[in-house]
Amino acid sequence: MSFSDLFDSEFKQRNKGHFASIVRVALTDGKFSPEEKAFLDKLAIRLEISQAEYEEILENPLNYPINPPYLYEQRMERLYDLARIVHVDHHLGDKQEVMLRKIGVGLGFNTENVDYIVDKALKLVDKEVDLDTFVFEMKNMNK
């Protein structure tokens, strides 16, 4: 196995675990709303989840390990990606902030701050900032 194959394999596994974690969040109330399902459909494409993997993860997301980002910078990057997907595509309609808050907690943000973090993230994404600006603004939002 080449080094690039190993990297691609680890990347795919991480994406599947990340997707399964989001599926678990979406299932906290026991079912998917049509908006959540549309969001998951779009997210699976963005994370390069095959149709077979998608169906398998939806059927049993607990088969995949939770792989929360360890570093704050990685959490910010994931929040940026997810906020852009949620905000730009509007698949979740009025539920976009609720879903993003749930995901924010799943990413490891404190439940006491997650409302503020999600609000700031969506405002930055609405301004179409790049990742570097997003991370800088999020890190310095209390200053």
BAFI-3210 file (N, C-alpha, C; in Angstrom, 3 decimals, decimal comma, padded with zeros to 6 digits):
// residues 143
n [1|2|3|4|5|6|7|8|9|10|11|12|13|14|15|16|17|18|19|20|21|22|23|24|25|26|27|28|29|30|31|32|33|34|35|36|37|38|39|40|41|42|43|44|45|46|47|48|49|50|51|52|53|54|55|56|57|58|59|60|61|62|63|64|65|66|67|68|69|70|71|72|73|74|75|76|77|78|79|80|81|82|83|84|85|86|87|88|89|90|91|92|93|94|95|96|97|98|99|100|101|102|103|104|105|106|107|108|109|110|111|112|113|114|115|116|117|118|119|120|121|122|123|124|125|126|127|128|129|130|131|132|133|134|135|136|137|138|139|140|141|142|143]
n.u [000,852|000,621|001,912|000,193|-002,192|-002,651|-003,020|-005,332|-007,109|-007,228|-008,277|-010,792|-011,922|-012,005|-013,800|-016,097|-016,532|-016,961|-019,267|-021,030|-021,177|-022,561|-024,948|-025,838|-026,315|-028,393|-030,303|-031,099|-033,653|-034,963|-035,781|-035,360|-036,010|-037,538|-035,919|-033,524|-032,797|-032,374|-030,188|-028,312|-028,066|-026,797|-024,472|-023,248|-022,436|-020,577|-018,664|-017,741|-018,975|-019,942|-022,898|-023,580|-022,131|-023,366|-026,042|-025,511|-024,403|-026,557|-028,322|-027,053|-025,443|-023,878|-021,930|-019,638|-016,718|-016,615|-015,008|-014,015|-012,643|-009,441|-007,791|-008,306|-008,206|-008,841|-011,494|-012,604|-012,236|-013,921|-016,360|-016,557|-016,772|-019,188|-020,981|-021,004|-022,163|-024,673|-025,691|-025,468|-026,815|-029,322|-030,857|-031,946|-033,682|-035,571|-034,517|-031,794|-030,027|-030,542|-029,742|-027,046|-026,176|-026,447|-024,562|-022,312|-021,989|-021,450|-019,002|-017,434|-017,635|-018,409|-021,487|-022,563|-021,577|-022,212|-024,421|-023,687|-021,331|-022,275|-024,007|-022,186|-020,569|-022,380|-022,940|-020,428|-020,087|-022,173|-021,133|-019,349|-016,660|-013,229|-011,560|-009,301|-009,862|-012,263|-011,445|-009,660|-011,411|-013,234|-011,578|-010,960|-013,292|-014,197|-012,720]
n.v [-001,175|002,144|005,300|007,433|006,068|005,107|007,536|008,472|006,457|006,754|009,321|008,922|007,169|008,849|010,775|009,171|008,473|011,025|011,758|009,773|010,551|012,959|011,993|010,630|012,818|014,046|012,125|012,339|012,937|010,707|010,404|011,479|014,710|015,956|018,081|017,637|015,196|015,946|017,614|015,739|014,153|015,957|016,495|013,988|013,737|015,832|014,889|012,745|010,220|007,048|005,691|003,163|003,138|005,301|004,409|002,288|003,639|005,273|003,301|002,120|004,049|003,751|001,907|003,127|004,770|007,561|010,451|013,012|016,226|016,864|019,095|022,600|024,211|022,375|021,829|024,296|024,398|022,299|023,280|025,561|024,420|022,954|024,970|026,513|024,693|024,242|026,866|027,991|026,213|026,012|023,770|023,015|024,941|026,732|025,241|025,260|026,549|025,194|022,558|023,031|023,895|021,532|019,982|021,519|021,108|018,393|018,555|019,383|021,863|024,008|023,694|025,934|028,021|027,502|028,589|031,251|030,836|029,480|031,417|033,473|032,083|031,601|034,243|035,045|033,261|034,072|036,451|035,486|034,861|033,708|030,628|031,184|033,791|033,266|031,494|033,194|035,292|033,852|032,919|035,306|036,502|037,410|039,557]
n.w [000,000|-000,902|000,355|-000,218|-000,652|001,916|003,286|001,961|002,699|005,516|005,607|004,419|006,316|008,542|007,602|007,346|010,032|011,068|009,662|010,617|013,281|013,033|012,035|014,294|015,976|014,568|014,930|017,558|018,444|017,651|014,983|011,541|010,354|007,331|006,446|007,828|006,705|004,026|004,452|005,406|003,117|001,347|002,812|002,849|000,214|000,066|001,854|000,539|000,803|-000,093|-001,736|-000,719|001,702|002,913|003,283|005,016|007,236|007,991|008,771|010,979|012,843|015,090|014,648|013,916|014,984|017,213|016,337|017,528|016,874|018,102|018,424|018,881|016,628|014,605|015,305|014,763|011,989|011,137|012,089|010,503|007,898|008,189|008,964|006,656|004,847|006,036|006,148|003,508|001,797|002,906|003,609|005,994|006,753|009,078|011,102|010,989|012,790|015,168|014,552|013,976|016,477|017,972|016,613|017,154|019,927|019,780|018,510|020,533|021,707|024,436|026,158|027,327|025,829|023,212|021,795|021,330|019,871|017,559|016,528|015,916|014,076|011,947|011,199|010,256|008,132|006,555|005,680|003,930|004,519|004,344|005,359|007,019|007,962|009,264|011,348|012,724|013,520|015,103|017,144|018,332|019,197|021,640|022,300]
ca.u [000,000|001,427|001,653|-001,001|-003,357|-002,846|-003,591|-006,705|-007,890|-007,452|-009,161|-012,139|-012,399|-012,313|-015,034|-017,214|-016,776|-017,520|-020,640|-021,806|-021,414|-023,610|-026,182|-026,265|-026,873|-029,683|-031,230|-031,331|-035,093|-035,478|-036,036|-034,895|-037,004|-037,181|-034,808|-032,311|-032,468|-031,794|-028,867|-027,446|-027,815|-025,809|-023,235|-022,630|-021,757|-019,402|-017,666|-017,401|-019,525|-020,634|-024,298|-023,606|-021,681|-024,421|-027,146|-025,012|-024,253|-027,898|-028,927|-026,455|-024,313|-023,060|-020,840|-018,495|-016,194|-016,678|-013,650|-014,070|-011,341|-008,698|-007,282|-009,278|-008,140|-009,602|-012,916|-012,983|-012,317|-015,151|-017,483|-016,593|-017,322|-020,595|-021,759|-021,189|-023,128|-025,989|-026,143|-025,558|-027,810|-030,616|-031,620|-032,594|-034,642|-035,539|-033,824|-030,357|-029,286|-030,716|-028,879|-025,657|-025,881|-026,242|-023,282|-021,292|-021,769|-020,795|-017,615|-016,699|-017,811|-019,120|-022,930|-022,860|-021,125|-022,499|-025,338|-022,876|-020,400|-023,029|-024,470|-021,017|-020,165|-023,331|-022,742|-019,206|-020,345|-023,044|-020,244|-018,521|-015,243|-012,461|-011,284|-008,364|-010,583|-013,225|-010,736|-009,162|-012,550|-013,790|-010,640|-010,875|-014,623|-014,447|-011,754]
ca.v [000,000|003,363|006,307|008,204|005,207|005,107|008,831|008,489|005,532|007,393|010,459|008,371|006,663|010,004|011,351|008,290|008,650|012,364|011,692|008,951|011,383|013,917|011,202|010,418|014,085|014,234|011,113|012,486|012,907|009,428|010,336|012,608|015,549|016,055|019,013|016,961|014,172|016,659|018,049|014,562|013,783|016,898|016,305|012,738|014,039|016,669|014,085|011,635|008,976|006,334|005,382|001,976|003,585|006,189|003,583|001,532|004,556|005,656|002,146|001,909|004,966|003,368|001,035|003,949|005,455|009,013|010,987|014,463|016,849|017,062|020,454|023,676|024,630|021,391|022,057|025,498|024,038|021,523|024,188|026,389|023,611|022,630|026,209|026,877|023,767|024,517|028,219|028,255|025,369|026,203|022,528|022,850|026,011|027,331|024,349|025,260|026,901|024,113|021,448|023,448|023,889|020,131|019,572|022,241|020,370|017,159|018,872|019,621|023,208|024,054|023,941|027,294|028,982|027,060|029,517|032,387|030,344|029,212|032,701|034,131|031,301|031,851|035,624|035,078|032,533|034,945|037,449|034,728|034,946|032,496|029,844|031,879|034,890|032,633|031,007|034,362|035,974|032,989|032,912|036,639|037,084|038,001|040,647]
ca.w [000,000|-000,987|001,370|-000,605|-000,399|003,361|003,626|001,447|003,514|006,810|005,358|004,202|007,607|009,372|007,078|007,710|011,463|011,228|009,162|011,558|014,470|012,694|011,957|015,681|016,452|013,900|015,449|018,993|018,716|017,203|013,542|010,750|009,686|005,904|006,299|008,296|005,695|002,890|004,889|005,438|001,719|000,831|003,558|002,397|-001,051|000,369|002,565|-000,353|001,341|-001,179|-001,444|000,146|003,022|003,409|003,778|006,164|008,368|008,436|009,424|012,298|013,013|016,247|014,195|013,561|016,169|017,273|016,225|017,668|016,670|019,337|018,470|018,727|015,218|013,828|015,592|014,020|010,572|010,941|012,278|009,300|006,800|008,455|008,938|005,245|004,249|006,621|005,823|002,077|001,139|003,566|003,660|007,290|006,974|010,408|012,037|010,752|013,999|016,143|014,140|014,121|017,917|018,345|016,047|017,907|021,177|019,368|018,166|021,769|022,243|025,702|025,993|027,778|024,818|021,849|021,118|020,910|018,854|016,335|016,005|015,316|012,904|010,859|010,738|009,456|006,891|005,767|005,068|002,978|004,869|004,098|006,566|007,901|008,607|010,165|012,534|013,451|014,145|016,150|018,258|018,923|019,278|022,961|022,540]
c.u [000,894|001,040|000,389|-002,264|-003,679|-003,505|-005,048|-007,611|-008,219|-008,411|-010,602|-012,725|-012,802|-013,616|-016,247|-017,550|-017,414|-018,988|-021,534|-022,115|-022,541|-024,952|-026,715|-026,910|-028,268|-030,738|-031,553|-032,811|-035,762|-035,759|-035,466|-036,093|-036,627|-035,998|-033,492|-031,858|-031,820|-030,379|-027,894|-027,105|-026,688|-024,453|-022,503|-021,868|-020,483|-018,289|-017,246|-017,776|-020,287|-022,072|-024,411|-023,190|-022,748|-025,556|-026,743|-024,897|-025,620|-028,567|-028,367|-025,226|-023,403|-021,911|-019,564|-018,018|-016,398|-015,241|-013,688|-012,683|-010,693|-008,272|-008,386|-009,356|-008,942|-011,103|-013,426|-013,147|-013,594|-016,380|-017,652|-017,243|-018,816|-021,480|-022,009|-022,220|-024,530|-026,521|-026,388|-026,685|-029,213|-031,488|-032,417|-033,607|-034,463|-034,767|-032,310|-029,563|-029,380|-029,774|-027,412|-025,256|-025,612|-024,885|-022,140|-020,966|-021,042|-019,331|-016,772|-016,784|-018,691|-020,590|-023,316|-022,515|-021,636|-023,462|-024,563|-021,942|-021,119|-023,526|-023,334|-020,585|-021,083|-023,207|-021,502|-019,399|-021,240|-022,227|-019,286|-017,025|-014,538|-012,144|-010,363|-009,041|-011,572|-012,544|-010,229|-010,302|-013,153|-012,874|-010,639|-012,233|-014,933|-013,542|-012,311]
c.v [001,234|004,330|007,091|007,382|005,171|006,408|008,898|007,606|006,149|008,567|009,988|007,852|007,801|010,661|010,490|008,413|009,993|012,366|010,896|009,741|012,379|013,207|010,953|011,668|014,294|013,265|011,269|012,493|011,665|009,303|011,570|013,398|015,576|016,998|018,385|015,918|014,830|017,147|016,881|014,096|014,646|016,695|015,042|012,956|014,821|015,877|012,842|010,279|008,297|006,033|004,182|002,349|004,446|005,381|002,798|002,422|004,979|004,527|001,937|002,800|004,598|002,430|001,817|004,725|006,961|009,514|012,505|015,056|017,166|018,518|021,476|024,126|023,671|021,539|023,265|025,195|023,245|022,402|025,083|025,633|023,360|023,871|026,654|025,984|024,087|025,854|028,419|027,462|025,508|024,943|022,395|023,946|026,617|026,493|024,398|025,586|025,814|022,956|021,820|023,526|022,464|019,647|020,253|021,556|019,065|017,372|019,186|021,029|023,143|024,406|025,354|028,342|028,671|027,990|030,701|031,997|030,126|030,505|033,430|033,409|031,589|033,278|035,730|034,381|033,356|036,027|036,827|034,884|033,639|031,808|030,582|033,017|034,345|032,221|032,185|035,045|035,150|032,965|034,234|037,277|037,729|039,182|041,952]
c.w [000,000|000,128|001,044|-000,405|001,090|003,807|003,185|002,289|004,877|006,681|005,187|005,516|008,531|008,912|007,431|009,191|011,759|010,789|010,126|012,830|014,218|012,562|013,358|016,267|015,858|014,437|016,930|019,352|018,125|015,715|012,863|010,259|008,205|005,665|006,733|007,273|004,479|003,219|004,883|004,022|001,142|001,512|003,111|001,088|-000,789|001,048|001,779|000,249|000,207|-000,762|-000,495|001,571|003,690|004,022|005,018|007,412|008,891|009,208|010,823|012,483|014,183|015,877|013,883|014,785|016,072|017,223|016,327|017,461|018,006|019,493|018,208|017,266|014,336|014,067|014,822|012,533|010,281|011,096|011,049|008,141|006,996|008,440|007,504|004,577|004,732|006,127|004,324|001,429|001,714|003,563|004,944|007,590|008,351|011,421|011,892|012,006|015,051|015,815|014,329|015,598|018,400|017,852|016,798|019,221|020,873|019,001|019,403|022,303|023,484|025,475|026,426|026,720|023,417|021,109|020,533|019,761|017,525|015,710|015,289|014,044|011,717|010,324|009,858|008,112|005,972|005,051|004,056|003,237|004,524|005,431|007,529|008,660|009,625|011,463|013,370|014,206|015,283|017,373|019,020|019,134|020,630|023,250|022,072]
res [m|s|f|s|d|l|f|d|s|e|f|k|q|r|n|k|g|h|f|a|s|i|v|r|v|a|l|t|d|g|k|f|s|p|e|e|k|a|f|l|d|k|l|a|i|r|l|e|i|s|q|a|e|y|e|e|i|l|e|n|p|l|n|y|p|i|n|p|p|y|l|y|e|q|r|m|e|r|l|y|d|l|a|r|i|v|h|v|d|h|h|l|g|d|k|q|e|v|m|l|r|k|i|g|v|g|l|g|f|n|t|e|n|v|d|y|i|v|d|k|a|l|k|l|v|d|k|e|v|d|l|d|t|f|v|f|e|m|k|n|m|n|k]
***
